[in-house]
Amino acid sequence: MGALYHQFIGTPVSTDTVDELERAIESSVSLQPWVSSVEVKIDREKVQESENKFNYCELRGDMLDVRVVIRYKAVEVHARVKYEEEMDYPLMRVEKVFRKDTTKNE
């Protein structure tokens, strides 16, 4: 999650390119080993409010909401980075961990 965050913060983005940036981040993160799914949402309202006179801004942590699912052997981890207003911080956290039973009763 830290690599994802620090790789993309500061990336130029506009209301016209936000969809493409979301897909680019998803595509990049999905290449990592054991990542089974990635969902990126960028707050379009914050992008629009932050656009400069050249109609773009830089991606900030408070604009991101990213969910990643990692599967390794019998373990599945759901992680997220999302801006928490009360903390004024883009918090990275593990939300769920599942251990799948690999034994089957027949």
ChimeraX commands (.cxc) that place a marker at each C-alpha (Angstrom):
marker #1 position 0.00,0.00,0.00 radius 0.5
marker #1 position 2.85,2.37,0.77 radius 0.5
marker #1 position 4.47,1.77,-2.60 radius 0.5
marker #1 position 1.16,2.40,-4.36 radius 0.5
marker #1 position 0.63,5.60,-2.42 radius 0.5
marker #1 position 4.10,7.07,-2.86 radius 0.5
marker #1 position 4.37,6.06,-6.51 radius 0.5
marker #1 position 1.29,8.00,-7.61 radius 0.5
marker #1 position 0.97,10.98,-5.24 radius 0.5
marker #1 position 1.89,14.08,-7.22 radius 0.5
marker #1 position 0.75,12.63,-10.55 radius 0.5
marker #1 position -0.88,15.31,-12.73 radius 0.5
marker #1 position -4.63,14.73,-12.99 radius 0.5
marker #1 position -7.66,16.60,-14.27 radius 0.5
marker #1 position -11.37,15.99,-14.45 radius 0.5
marker #1 position -10.73,14.89,-18.05 radius 0.5
marker #1 position -8.06,12.31,-17.12 radius 0.5
marker #1 position -9.21,10.98,-13.74 radius 0.5
marker #1 position -10.78,7.82,-15.25 radius 0.5
marker #1 position -7.55,6.98,-17.07 radius 0.5
marker #1 position -5.45,7.55,-13.95 radius 0.5
marker #1 position -7.70,5.24,-11.91 radius 0.5
marker #1 position -7.29,2.50,-14.55 radius 0.5
marker #1 position -3.52,3.09,-14.79 radius 0.5
marker #1 position -3.10,2.71,-11.02 radius 0.5
marker #1 position -5.24,-0.43,-11.05 radius 0.5
marker #1 position -3.26,-1.90,-13.93 radius 0.5
marker #1 position 0.07,-1.12,-12.30 radius 0.5
marker #1 position -0.83,-2.51,-8.87 radius 0.5
marker #1 position -2.46,-5.62,-10.37 radius 0.5
marker #1 position 0.94,-6.66,-11.76 radius 0.5
marker #1 position 2.28,-7.29,-8.26 radius 0.5
marker #1 position 2.49,-10.92,-7.12 radius 0.5
marker #1 position -0.62,-12.30,-5.39 radius 0.5
marker #1 position -2.79,-9.22,-6.06 radius 0.5
marker #1 position -6.16,-10.61,-7.13 radius 0.5
marker #1 position -8.10,-7.36,-7.41 radius 0.5
marker #1 position -7.64,-3.60,-7.20 radius 0.5
marker #1 position -10.26,-0.87,-7.13 radius 0.5
marker #1 position -9.21,2.79,-7.30 radius 0.5
marker #1 position -11.53,5.73,-6.76 radius 0.5
marker #1 position -10.30,9.29,-7.06 radius 0.5
marker #1 position -12.54,12.01,-5.60 radius 0.5
marker #1 position -13.60,13.96,-8.66 radius 0.5
marker #1 position -14.98,16.85,-6.62 radius 0.5
marker #1 position -11.60,17.39,-4.94 radius 0.5
marker #1 position -9.85,17.17,-8.32 radius 0.5
marker #1 position -12.18,19.78,-9.80 radius 0.5
marker #1 position -11.79,22.09,-6.77 radius 0.5
marker #1 position -7.99,21.80,-6.97 radius 0.5
marker #1 position -7.50,22.36,-10.71 radius 0.5
marker #1 position -5.22,25.26,-11.49 radius 0.5
marker #1 position -5.45,27.78,-14.34 radius 0.5
marker #1 position -4.10,25.08,-16.68 radius 0.5
marker #1 position -7.02,22.77,-15.74 radius 0.5
marker #1 position -5.12,20.14,-13.79 radius 0.5
marker #1 position -3.85,19.47,-10.28 radius 0.5
marker #1 position -1.60,16.98,-8.52 radius 0.5
marker #1 position -3.03,13.81,-7.02 radius 0.5
marker #1 position -3.11,14.04,-3.21 radius 0.5
marker #1 position -3.71,11.44,-0.53 radius 0.5
marker #1 position -7.05,12.96,0.41 radius 0.5
marker #1 position -8.33,12.20,-3.10 radius 0.5
marker #1 position -7.69,8.44,-2.96 radius 0.5
marker #1 position -9.80,5.48,-1.94 radius 0.5
marker #1 position -8.03,2.25,-2.96 radius 0.5
marker #1 position -9.03,-1.33,-2.15 radius 0.5
marker #1 position -6.67,-4.23,-2.80 radius 0.5
marker #1 position -7.25,-7.96,-2.34 radius 0.5
marker #1 position -4.18,-10.15,-1.98 radius 0.5
marker #1 position -4.40,-13.95,-2.10 radius 0.5
marker #1 position -1.49,-16.13,-1.07 radius 0.5
marker #1 position -2.04,-19.85,-0.62 radius 0.5
marker #1 position -4.91,-20.19,1.87 radius 0.5
marker #1 position -4.91,-16.54,3.02 radius 0.5
marker #1 position -6.83,-13.62,1.54 radius 0.5
marker #1 position -6.17,-10.07,2.77 radius 0.5
marker #1 position -8.35,-7.04,2.04 radius 0.5
marker #1 position -6.37,-3.80,2.42 radius 0.5
marker #1 position -7.35,-0.20,1.85 radius 0.5
marker #1 position -5.95,3.30,1.74 radius 0.5
marker #1 position -8.54,6.00,2.33 radius 0.5
marker #1 position -8.40,9.54,3.63 radius 0.5
marker #1 position -9.80,9.84,7.15 radius 0.5
marker #1 position -11.05,13.37,7.81 radius 0.5
marker #1 position -11.03,13.00,11.62 radius 0.5
marker #1 position -7.33,12.13,11.47 radius 0.5
marker #1 position -6.54,14.41,8.50 radius 0.5
marker #1 position -4.57,11.46,7.14 radius 0.5
marker #1 position -4.71,8.95,4.26 radius 0.5
marker #1 position -4.81,5.83,6.44 radius 0.5
marker #1 position -3.52,2.51,5.12 radius 0.5
marker #1 position -5.07,-0.49,6.83 radius 0.5
marker #1 position -5.91,-4.16,6.66 radius 0.5
marker #1 position -9.69,-4.47,6.76 radius 0.5
marker #1 position -10.17,-8.26,6.61 radius 0.5
marker #1 position -8.11,-11.42,6.68 radius 0.5
marker #1 position -9.56,-14.77,5.64 radius 0.5
marker #1 position -7.97,-18.16,5.98 radius 0.5
marker #1 position -9.54,-20.66,3.63 radius 0.5
marker #1 position -9.85,-24.24,4.77 radius 0.5
marker #1 position -7.71,-26.30,2.45 radius 0.5
marker #1 position -8.98,-29.63,3.74 radius 0.5
marker #1 position -12.12,-31.08,2.25 radius 0.5
marker #1 position -14.32,-33.69,3.82 radius 0.5
marker #1 position -15.56,-36.17,1.30 radius 0.5
marker link #1:1,2 radius 0.2
marker link #1:2,3 radius 0.2
marker link #1:3,4 radius 0.2
marker link #1:4,5 radius 0.2
marker link #1:5,6 radius 0.2
marker link #1:6,7 radius 0.2
marker link #1:7,8 radius 0.2
marker link #1:8,9 radius 0.2
marker link #1:9,10 radius 0.2
marker link #1:10,11 radius 0.2
marker link #1:11,12 radius 0.2
marker link #1:12,13 radius 0.2
marker link #1:13,14 radius 0.2
marker link #1:14,15 radius 0.2
marker link #1:15,16 radius 0.2
marker link #1:16,17 radius 0.2
marker link #1:17,18 radius 0.2
marker link #1:18,19 radius 0.2
marker link #1:19,20 radius 0.2
marker link #1:20,21 radius 0.2
marker link #1:21,22 radius 0.2
marker link #1:22,23 radius 0.2
marker link #1:23,24 radius 0.2
marker link #1:24,25 radius 0.2
marker link #1:25,26 radius 0.2
marker link #1:26,27 radius 0.2
marker link #1:27,28 radius 0.2
marker link #1:28,29 radius 0.2
marker link #1:29,30 radius 0.2
marker link #1:30,31 radius 0.2
marker link #1:31,32 radius 0.2
marker link #1:32,33 radius 0.2
marker link #1:33,34 radius 0.2
marker link #1:34,35 radius 0.2
marker link #1:35,36 radius 0.2
marker link #1:36,37 radius 0.2
marker link #1:37,38 radius 0.2
marker link #1:38,39 radius 0.2
marker link #1:39,40 radius 0.2
marker link #1:40,41 radius 0.2
marker link #1:41,42 radius 0.2
marker link #1:42,43 radius 0.2
marker link #1:43,44 radius 0.2
marker link #1:44,45 radius 0.2
marker link #1:45,46 radius 0.2
marker link #1:46,47 radius 0.2
marker link #1:47,48 radius 0.2
marker link #1:48,49 radius 0.2
marker link #1:49,50 radius 0.2
marker link #1:50,51 radius 0.2
marker link #1:51,52 radius 0.2
marker link #1:52,53 radius 0.2
marker link #1:53,54 radius 0.2
marker link #1:54,55 radius 0.2
marker link #1:55,56 radius 0.2
marker link #1:56,57 radius 0.2
marker link #1:57,58 radius 0.2
marker link #1:58,59 radius 0.2
marker link #1:59,60 radius 0.2
marker link #1:60,61 radius 0.2
marker link #1:61,62 radius 0.2
marker link #1:62,63 radius 0.2
marker link #1:63,64 radius 0.2
marker link #1:64,65 radius 0.2
marker link #1:65,66 radius 0.2
marker link #1:66,67 radius 0.2
marker link #1:67,68 radius 0.2
marker link #1:68,69 radius 0.2
marker link #1:69,70 radius 0.2
marker link #1:70,71 radius 0.2
marker link #1:71,72 radius 0.2
marker link #1:72,73 radius 0.2
marker link #1:73,74 radius 0.2
marker link #1:74,75 radius 0.2
marker link #1:75,76 radius 0.2
marker link #1:76,77 radius 0.2
marker link #1:77,78 radius 0.2
marker link #1:78,79 radius 0.2
marker link #1:79,80 radius 0.2
marker link #1:80,81 radius 0.2
marker link #1:81,82 radius 0.2
marker link #1:82,83 radius 0.2
marker link #1:83,84 radius 0.2
marker link #1:84,85 radius 0.2
marker link #1:85,86 radius 0.2
marker link #1:86,87 radius 0.2
marker link #1:87,88 radius 0.2
marker link #1:88,89 radius 0.2
marker link #1:89,90 radius 0.2
marker link #1:90,91 radius 0.2
marker link #1:91,92 radius 0.2
marker link #1:92,93 radius 0.2
marker link #1:93,94 radius 0.2
marker link #1:94,95 radius 0.2
marker link #1:95,96 radius 0.2
marker link #1:96,97 radius 0.2
marker link #1:97,98 radius 0.2
marker link #1:98,99 radius 0.2
marker link #1:99,100 radius 0.2
marker link #1:100,101 radius 0.2
marker link #1:101,102 radius 0.2
marker link #1:102,103 radius 0.2
marker link #1:103,104 radius 0.2
marker link #1:104,105 radius 0.2
marker link #1:105,106 radius 0.2
view
